[in-house]
Amino acid sequence: MTHIIGETCIGTKDTSCVDVCPVDCIHPTKDAAQFEKADMLYIDPDTCIDCGLCVDECPVQAIFPEEDLPEEWRKYIAINVEWFQTQ
């Protein structure tokens, strides 16, 4: 399992979750070239260790364990995966 960033991150891109991630799985970071172009932040499912530290740091409650992701946000599982496949 992994964590997923969902809809409420769009346009917000608050990077407090990036700061607490022990494995650097949330991208793009503020200093990355893709940051301005990205609509939201994304969690790399291959790197995420499912620690959950990012969940409480998110000011817009956009991060969920995959199994707790609201049904209407299920599409963000693929959106997170696809972002890393295209980078």
Secondary structure, 3 states (H helix, E strand, C coil): CCEEECHHHCCCCCCHHHHHCCCCCEECCCCCCCCCCCCCCEECCCCCCCCCHHHHHCCCCCEEEHHHCCHHHCHHHHHHHHHHHCC
